[in-house]
Amino acid sequence: WSGFHALSIEGVTDSDDPRYLSPAKLDELLGALRAAGYQTITAEDAADFLTTENPLPEKAVLLLFEGGRKDHIVRATPRLIRHRAIGVLCVPGAVTRSWGRHYVSRSDLRRLARSPNWRLASMGYDALEPVRVDAAGTEGRFLSRRAYLRDRVETDAQFETRIDRDYEKAAGLLSDACGQPAAAYLYPHGDPGAATGADAMAEMINRGAVRQFHRIAFTQEGRSYNDGFSDPHALSRLRVRGDWSGDELVRLLASWTPDDRPIDGFSTDDRWHVRGLSRKTGDALVLDAGGSALLRGSGAWRDADVEAVVETEPAALAHIYLRFAGPHSYIRVSMDAREVRLQEKRAGRLQTLAARAWPADGTSRHALAIRMKNNRVWVSVDDRPTLDSIPVSRPDDNGHLWIEAERGAVTWTSFRARTLPFRALLGTGYADLDADQRARATVLLPKWFSSDGPVLVSEERQTELMLAAHAGLAMVPWIAVERPL
């Protein structure tokens, strides 16, 4: 019920390149997954889980094979049969135009669609091919940049039409092969038009188009686990390396499974997924510009307490992401040498909700404490309340805890974080609680109304509702149903 792992395989070849799996290595990894109790699912299974809450088998794994090379399929098929596994071939539609033995043809797709060990997903049609973006012949990504047409770049309408047609053409190719729409889309380069340098309209156009033709989409790389709170069109997958052992892969999947244990420091390597340039010095983690560290297993976290001592270079920005459900949905606290900011991104739009400037003393090292509960966030700096009970959107999403450095190096020390357990108190109001109970409770269900009386919210109760909201408590008055004896 909780979620599924997604693994992608770039290729199955006899190459020494560690990006690819040899046939023997694929056999080893599939055997290790099966021995550990993992079961492969289809993209349709994953989509049903995310959109209609259909249950999944325990330890569910979606196995994605990137590209449309025929030799990958030839080598993978007997291993899938041996281990009773299902693979999902992610097809860039344009390869079906290639004549020869290297890439799948349309007839190959029809045969695969009838196989019990294969399903099909899309990687666009021409989406993998670069486009010319200026008069000098500079190339850019197909889904992210406007194409240069003779003496100018595409207009808004031309850009949107080209992108939409690529999704439509690719979806039509797979529908013809399968007899039904392909559920999943795997973004080339993991970029749905949101990377640095992308056109301002690209993300919106791609997001609208993928929703029209596919039920789920993979936009992120590095995390294997997707839970029931994940955005179906911003899923993540872990790309499998050819030099991993079966035991290593199983340990990695276990590390991404939801984990509500608190974290204290950076010494527990299997809890942190570090990307970019970084180094550890005792209890400190130094992230250079662009470096990040994501807390594995925190995908199901909602309410949390976070503490850290943060030191930034003069131009650097330190980010702490909370409820990171994908590039389209998160809350983050950002700080630099001048101020601290609370920001929220929803539906692709980033907003600054509150900001507070530092004293002009040039200090770049600060103790930061954050509490997030329900739809409120508190931030303290150097033991001083700085942002007090700032409203954020309703907590529809859970999400990962993630730290990042931008524009310079950031040193993190004394890092501690814990998820806050859900606590509902029945039959009591805010005024009845002491300070400790108010800090620990999540939801209050006061006995305010009865089915045989009027439903009135007095001025006193209105005040109580506002005080509870400021404390991050949800109030859900319940109605006592009076029944005759």
N, C-alpha and C positions, 0 to 999 in steps of 0.2 A: 504493500500500500504506500510506502513512504516515498519511493522514487526509483530511478534507474541510473545506471552508469552508461555513458556513451564513449566508445572507443573508436578511433579512426586509424586506418592502416593506409599508408601512402602507396604501398606497392608490395608485391610478392615477387622477388627476383632472386637471382644468384649473385647479385652485386655485393661488393664489400661495403657499400655505403650504409652507415648505421640508420639512415632514415627508412630503409626498406627491410622487410622480413624475408628471410630465406624460407623455402617450403618447410624445412625441418624446424625452423624457429616458430613458424605459424603453428605447426603440429604441436610443439612443446607448449606454447601459450594457450592454445585451445584445450589441451589436456589438463593444464594447471587450473584453468577456469572451471572446467567441468568437475575436477576433483574437489575444488573448494566450494562446490554447490551453486555456482553461477549458471544462469539459464539465459540463452539468447532470446530476444524478442524482435518483433518487426517494428518499423516506424509507425505503422498503424496502431499497434499496441501502445506505443508511447503517446501518440496523439490522443487515443481514447482515454488514457490515464489522465492526461493534462487537461483535456477539454470536457470530459464527461465523468471523470472520477472512476472509470472502470479499474478494477484492481489489477495489479501486476504480480507475476510470480516473485517469490522471495529471491533476492540477489539477481535482479534483472539486468541484463547487459544488451545494449544496442550496438551491433558491430558494423561499422561503416567502412567501406572500401572506396577510397578516393580514385577518381579518374575512370577512364573507359578502356584501359588496355586489356586486350584479349588474353595475353599470357598470364596476367594476374588471375584471371578467372580460371584458366586451365590449371594453374598450380593450386589455387585455393579450394576448388570444388571438391576434390577427393578428401581433403582435410575436414571440410565442413560436414561431409557425409559421415566420415569416421567418428566425429565427435557430436553428431546429431545437432549441429549448429546451423544458424541462419545468418547469412551475410546480406548487407544492403549495399548494392553497387550504386555509387553516386556518379551520375553520368553527365559530363559536359556535352550537350547535344551536338555541338559542331563536329565532334570526333567521328560521328556516324557518317560524315561526308567523305572521310578518308578511305581511299581504296587500299586494300591490302590486308595483311594478316595481323597488324599491330593493334588495331582498335576495333571495338565492337561495331557491328553494323545494325541496321534496323531489324533484320531477321534474327540476329543474335539476341537483341533485346526481347523479342517475342518468345524465343526459346527460354531465356532466363526467367521471364515472367511466369512460365509454366513449371519451373523447377521448385521443388519443396525446400530447397536450401538457399534460394536467392529471392530478394525483393529489389525494387528499383527506387531510387531517389534522384533528385535533380541537382546539378551544379550550374544551372543556366544553359543557354545555348552558346552564344558567343561570349559569355561573361568572363571566361578565362583569358580572352584575347585582349591585349592593350589597344587603346585608341589614341590617335594623334590628337593633341590638345592645343597646339599652337602652330604658327607659320614655320617655326624652326624645326618642326618634326618631333618635338618632345612627346614622349608616350606617357599615358596615365592609365589607371584602372578603368575598365569598361563601365562598372556600376557606380563609380565615384566621380568621374570627371566628364565635362562636356566635350564632345568631339568637335574638332576644327573642320569646318566645311568651306572649302575654297578660300574665302577671304574673311571669315568670321567664325566664331564659335556658335554652337547650337543656341537657339532661343529656349525659354522655359518650356514651351510646348513641345519643341523638337526633342529636347533632352528627356522629358517625361515619356513621350511616345516611344523613343528608342528603348528605354529601359523596360517599359511595360510590355513591348512586343517581344523582348528577349525572354521574359518570364512566360508569356503566353505561348511562344513557339516551343520552348523547352517542355512546358507542361503538356502541350498537345502531342509532342513526340512520345512521351512516356504513357500518356493516356491511350494512344493508339496501340502501344505495345502491351499494356497491362489490361486494357478494357475498363480502367477506372483511374481517377486522378492519383498521382503520386503524393503521398502524405508529407514527405520531408524535402527540405531544401538545405543543401550544405553550401554556405557562401564561399566562393573562391577567395583565397587569402584571408578568410575569416573577417571580411570587411563589408558590412552592409551600408557603406557610404558614410561611415562615421570616423574614419581614420584622418590623421593630420593631412591637410591639403585637399580634402574632399570638398566638392561643391556644396554650398550652403543648403541646396535643395535635395541633395543626393539621399540623405538618410530618410527624409520624409517620403520620397518617391519609392525607394526600395521597400520601406516598411509597408506602404500601402499595397504595392504590387505583390509582395510575398504573401500577405494575408489573403489576397484574392485567389491565389492559385494553390497554396499549400497550407496545411494545418499546423505544421511545426517547422522551425528553421534553426540552424546552428550558426551562431555568429561569433562564438568565443572559443578559444583554445587554451588548454592547460588544466581545466578542471574536468573530472569525469562525471561528477554526480549532479543530477537534476532532480529536484524534489517537486512535490505537488504545488508549491508556491511559485515555481519558475515561470517566467514569461515564455509561452510556447514558441514565440518567434525570436527569442534571444537565448537559446540554449547553448550549453558548452559541451565540448568533447575533449578527451585526452588523446593526443596522437601517440601511438605506440612506436617505440624505437626498436630497431632490429638487434640491438645489443642488450636488451633486457632479458632476464631469465623469467621463467614462469613464476617463481617465488616472488621476485621483485614486483611483477605486475599485480599479483594477488595482494601483496602488502600495500601497494599504492592505492588500489581500490578500497581497501579497508580504511586507509587514512582519509579518504574523501567521504566516507559514510558519515551521516550526521552524528555529531559529538557535542554534548552539552557540558563537558568538563571545562572548568576555568583554565585559563592559561596564565603562566607567570614567567615572563622572560622569553628568550629565544633559544634556550638550550635544547628544547625538544624539537629536533629537526623534522620529525615526521608530522608535526602539527603545522608547519609553515611551508607554504609554496612560494619560494623567492624567485623573482624574475629580474633580469637586468643586472647591472654591476652592483655588488654589495660585498660587505666584509663584516665579520664579527670580531669584536674586541671585548672579551669578558662577557658582561651582561648587555653589551651594547650591540645594536645592529646599525650599520652605516649604509644607507641607500644613496647611491649617486643619482643624478638627474635621470628620470625615467625608470628607476628601480622601484620595485614594489614587493610586498609580502602579504599573501592572503592566508588567513587562518583556515586550514582544512577542517571540514566537518562543521563549520559555522553557518552553513547554508540555511539551516532551520532556525537560526537565532532571530528573535524579534526585539525584545527588550533587553538592554544590556547596560552594564557599568564598565567604563574603560578608563584606565589611568596610565599616564606615561610622562616621562621627562623628555622633552623634544628640543633639540638644538639645530638651528638652521643656519646655513651660509647666508651672506647678506642678501642675495637675490632669490633664495630658494623658497619654495612653498612646500609645506608638509600637509598631507591629506590623511584623514582617518575616515574611511567609508563605513557606514552602518546600513544594514538592510540592503546590501548590494545585491539586487536581483538581476543585474545585467546593465549594459551601457545605457539603457533607457530609464532605469529606475533605481535610485539610491538616495540616501541622505549622507552628507559628509560635513565634517568640521575641518576647515582649512586655516592654517596660520603661517605667517611670515614674520619678518622683522618689524612690521608695522601694526598688524591687527590680526584678530581672529574672526572667522566668518562661519555662519551656519548656512549651508546650501542644500537644495533639494532638486533632484531631476525627476520629472514625471513626463511620460509620453515624449521623451526626447528634448524637453525644455528645461534648462538649468536656471534656477532662480536663487538669488541670495535673500534669505529670510531675515537675517540679522547680522550685524557686524559691530565690533567694538575695537577702537584703536588702543595701542599700547602707550604707556608713558614714554616720552622721547628720551630714554636713557641708553639706547643702543644695545640693550640686553637681547641676546639671541637664544638663550636657554630658559625654558619655562616648564613648570610642572602643570600638566593638563589633566583635568578630570571631566568626564562626560557621563551623563546618565540619560538614557532614552527609555521612556515608558509610555506605552500607548501612543498618543499623538502629541507628546511634549518632549522637549530636549532641554537639558541644563548643561551649561559649560562653566567650569571654574578654572581660573588660571592663577597659579601660585597661591592656592588656597583662598582666592578672592572670587565670589560669585561674579561672573562676567556676562553671561547670557542666561537669563532666568525664565524658565518655563516658556520656551518659544514654541508656538504651535506648528506642527508639521501635518502632512496629510494623514488621513486615517490609515492605520497600520494594516493594509490589505496584504502587503508583501512581507515575507521573511527574507533574510538575505545574509550574505557573508560579511565578515569583518575583514577589512583590507586596509593596509597602510601604503602610502606612496610618496615619492619625492619628485618634485618638478622644479626645473630651472636651476638646480643646484643640489648639493649633498645635504642630507638630513640624518642626524644621529638620534636614535631612539634608545632610551634606557628606562629601567624600572617599569617595563611594560606589563600591565596586568589587565585582564578582561574576564568577565563572567556574564553569562546570560541570566536574566532575572526569571525565576519560575512564575508561572501563571497561578495567581491566587484569587479566588472569588469568595467573598463573604456574603452569606445569605442572611437577610433579615435585619441588617444594620445600616445606618446612615453615616455620612461623613462626620457629623458632629459627635457621634458616639465613639470615635476611634482616637487612640492616643497617637503621638508622633511616630512611634515605631510601627504601629499597625498601618498608618497612612503611607509610610515609606515602603512597606512590604506588600500591600494589597494591590491588585490589578483591577478588579471589578467589584463594585458594591451592588447588592440587590436589596434595597430597603423595602420594608412592608408599608407602602404608602397608600395603596388603593384596595378597595374591595368591590366585588362585582355587584353588590347590592347598594352601593353608595355613589355619590357624585365623584368624578375624577377632577380634582382641583389641585393646582400647583400654587401653593401659597407663596408669598414673598419670601418667607423664611426658607422654603424649599428651593426656590430659585437661587437664593444666595448660596445654599448648600451645594447646588449643582455647579455653580461657578467656582466655588472653592475646591471642589473635588476635581474639576477639570484642570485647574491650575496646578494641582498636585499630581496630575497624570493618572487620575482614577476615572474609569468609566462608571457612570451611574445608570443602572437598568432597573427602574422601579418595577416590582412585580405586583400582580393583581391576585388577591386572595379570593378564590371562588367560593361563595357561600352556598351550601347545599342544605335543603331541608332535612331534618331528621326523619 
